[in-house]
Amino acid sequence: MKQSVFENRHQPQWQAFAEQLKRLETGGRDAENSRTFAAEYRRLCQHLALARARGYSNHLIEELQHLALRGHQQFYRHRSAIGPQLIGFVLAGFPRLVREEWRLVSLASLLFFGSLAVMGTLVYLFPDLVYSVMDPSRVSEMESMYDPDTTRLGRFGERDSGDDWMMFGFYIMNNIGIAFQTFASGLLFGVGSLFFLLFNGLMIGAVAGYLTQLGYSETFWSFVIGHGAFELTAIALAGAAGLKLGWALLAPGRLPRGEALRLAAIRAVRLLGGAALFLLIAAFIEAYWSSMTFSTPTVKYWVGAGLWTLVLAYLGLAGRRQHAPD
């Protein structure tokens, strides 16, 4: 069956179900709603399964998926506490969402990590290139931050151990600010997210390449490898969320741009929420582990490798059970 015929045949049922949901969500209760809701919900889920199996457009699938999600929340109202929802999102919903949006996640990762790797290699081979993206005072600051003789690594290296909590808060605000900037700029038809993904990749790559050729590789890489697993991944995910908004504006399909943006924002905001959780973990690791010098670089490399493995395994494997928590 062609998609247009499918939509014309079932659109009145979807609109009626949406109205039924609206009444339930605003507190309206009546016997007719209670009697017919389960059957209408099952019918909508069947239509969603058919749309997926027949390869209909993403916009139609997302519209039906949104209705099915709202229906699920009404049908299982007794499970709607915030705590279980958050746990379900962390344990299964977020990694599933990342895999469902693999195209945008792959594009954002390629832009960010690709520009980082290319710039790092070029600056390592031609150190003066670092001044094309950073001013000399900033380069000197990077040198002092990762000097092998420093007592603490990273920003505010001379701070007292009692200031770690303050630095934890600073890292949270700084990292989430970067992620939100990368996400929100996607409203500029995706161009803003593309720019910030490339910009952050070039800046981080320039620092990595310069410090490595300078001979500070041990202090620099042992510092970033731990929290970088969560922080760098989160930046790429925030960029994917921004690209989701931009693509909805560029290619809304048969929907009005406002409606396409609204549907895309539902998933994009959830992606950003997961990225924010990653940044919270990264800030904790950076403040209380990465900056410490009591541990040997070898230990930090092993811990960092374990954290990267954990992040990749979580995003790739978590939530694959059919009946994972919702």
N, C-alpha and C positions, 0 to 999 in steps of 0.2 A: 504494500500500500504506500502511495506517495505521501510525503510528510504533509502536504497541503490538504489532502483528503482526510488524513488522520486528525489534523488540527481542526478542520471544519466540522468533523463529525463529533469530536469530544470537547471542543472548547466550551459549549454551554455547561457541561457537567463540571469542568474545572472552575468556571466562574461561580457556579452554584456552591461548589465545595469551598471556594475561597470566601464567599459570603457567610457560609456556615461557620468557618473557622473564625472569621471576624467577630461574629456574635458570641462564640464561645470564649474568645480571648478577651472580650470586653465585659465578661461576666454574665452574658445572656444564657439562660438555661431553660429548656422546655422539653417536654416529652418527645416531640417530633425529632429534635436534634439528637437526643440520646438514642432514639430508636434507629435512625438512619445513618448515624455518623460512622459506625464501624464498617458498614457495607460500602459507603462512599470512600472511606479511607483505603479499603482493600482494592477498590476499583482504580483509584489513583495510583497506587503502588504497582498495579498491573500495567497501567498505561506507561509509567516510568520505565518498567522493565522492558516493555515493547519498544519504546523509543530508543533505549540503549542498544537493544539487540539489533534493531534495524539501522543503526548508525545515523539517526536523525541529528539535527544541528545541536551544537552545544548550548545555544540559547534556550531551545525548547527543553532540553534535558535539565538545565539548571533551574528553569522556571518550575518544572514538575518536581524537581528535587527539593526546592524550597517549600513548595506546598506539602510535600511528603514529610519534611522535617517539622513543619508547624503542626501537621496532623499527628505525628508521633508524639510531640510534646503534649498535645491535648489528650491523646489516647492513654499515655502513661504519665498522667499528671502527678501521680504520687511519687514519681522518681525525679521530680523537677527541682529538687534542692540544689542550691548553688554548689555545695561541697562535692556531691557525687558527680555533678556535671563537669566540674573542674578536673577531678581525678580522671574521669573518663576521657576528657580532652587530652590530658597530659599522657595517659597510658596508651591511648589508641587513636583518638580523633586527630590529633595534630600530625603524627607521622603518616596516617592515611591521607590526610589532606595534602601533605607535601608530595606524596607519590602520585596523587590524582592530578596535581599541577606540575608534573614533571617537566613538561615542555618549558614553561616559564622559569621554573627553578633551574633547569639546565642552562637556559639562555643567560639568566642573571649570574649563575656561577661561572660560566664561560667568560662573560664580560669582566667580572670582578677578579677571579683568580687568574684569568688569562692576562689581563693588563698588569696584574701584580707580578707574575712570572716574567713577562717580557721586559718590564721596566727594571726589575731586579737584576736580570741578566745584563741588560745594557749598561746600567750604572756600575755593576761589578767590573765590566770590561772597560768602561769609559767613565771613571769616577766623577769627572767634572759635570756630567749630565745631571747630577743631583741638584745643581744650582738652577736648573731650568724649571724645577717644581718647588724648590725650597730656597728661602733666603739664607745668607751665610750665618746669621745669628741663630736661626733654627737648626742648622746643621751642627753648629758648635754645641747647642743644647743637647742634641742627640748623642754627640760624642761623650759629653760629661755624664749623661744618664746611664750609658752602657760601658763606661770605663771599667776595665777588669779590677781596678783597685777600689771601686766604690763599695760601701757597706750595705747599700740597698739598691736594687735595680729598678729601672723605670722612672716614672714621674715622681717628684718629691723624694728623691733617693736619700736625702739627709734627714728625713723625718724620724721621729721617735716611734718605737713600736706601739705606744699608746695612741698614735694617730691613725692606726690602721682602719678603725671604724669610720673615721672621717674620709679616708681615701676610698673606702668601699662605697660610700655615698657618692663621692665625686665620680668614680668610674661608672656607677649606674646612670647618673645624670648625663655624663658625656656620651656614653655608648648608646643609650636610648635616644638621645638627641640626634645622633648620626643616623640611627635606624629610622626614626620618624621622618627625618628630612628626606632620606632616600625613598621612603614610602609615599609621603604626601606629595612629593614633586611628581609622582606618576600622574597626577591630575592634569599636568601639562602635556596631555596626550602621550605620556610615557617618556617624553624627552628628558624630563628632569631626573627620573630614575636611572635612565641610561647614563646621564652625565655623572651623577654621584657614584654610581657603581664604578665607572671608569676612573673618576677622580680619586676615590679612596684607594682603588687598586694601584694606581700610579704612585700615589704618595707612600703607601705602605711598601710597595716594591722598591721605590727609590731608597727609603731608609734601610731596608733589608740588604740591598745590594751594596750600598755605601759602607755600612758597618761591617759587612762580611769582608770586603776587600781591605778594610782598615785593620783587620785583625781582631775585631771584637765579636767574632762569630759565636764564640762559646757563651759569652754573657748575653748576647742578644737572643740567640736561638733558644737557649735554655730558659730565658724569660718568657718568650712569646708562645712556645710550643704548647704549654698547658692551657692557658685561658683562650688561646687562639682557636682551639677546636670549637668552642662555643661562640666566641665573638665573631670570627670571620664567617662562620656558617650563618650566623644571625644576620649579618649585613647582606649576604647574598639572598637570604629568605625575605628580608624586608624589601630588597630590590625587586624580587619576584612579585611580591604583593603590590608594589607600585606599578609594575608592568601590567598586572591584572587590571588595575583601574584604567591605565592608558589604553589598553587594547579594547576595553569596553567602549571607550569614547571613539576610538578610531574605527572599529568594526562592530557597531551595535547590531548588525543584522537587520531583522525585520522589527526589532523593538525600538521605541524611542530612546534616545541617548540617556535620558534621565533614568528610565527603567532599567536599561542595560547596566548603567553604572551602579544602580541600587543592588541589582542581583550580584554583580561582580564584587561589590564592597562587602557583602556578607562573608564571602570566602577570603577576600583580601585582608579584612580586619582580623579574622581568625589566624591567618598566616602571621600577621604582625604580632598578635598576642603570643604565639609560640616563639617567635623571634625575641620578644621581650623577656620571656622566661629564660631563654638561652643567655641573653645579655646579663640577667641577674646572676646566673651561675658563673658567668665569665668574670663579672666584677668581684665576686667573692673569691674566686681562685686567684685573680690578679692581685688583690689586696693582701691575702693571707698566705699565698704559696709562691706565686711567680716572683715576687719582689724579694723573697728571702734568699740569703746567701749561705745559710748554715748547711744546706743540702748540696751535694755535688752535682755538677751538670749532667753526669751520667744518669743519676736518679731522676732528675727532671726530664730528661729525654724519654726514659721508660714510662714515667707517669704521663707525659704528654702523648706518647704513642698510644697508651691505654685509653686516654680521653678521646683521641681522634677515632679510635676503633669503636668506643662506646657511642659516640655521636653518629657515626655512619651506620652502626648496627641498629641503633634506635630508629633512625629515619627509614632504614631499609626493611626492618623486620617487625617492629612493634605494630600491634593492631592488625595483624594479618589473619587472626582468628575470625571466623565468620560471625561469632557472637561475642566479640570483644565488647567491653563496657562502653555504653553510649554516654 
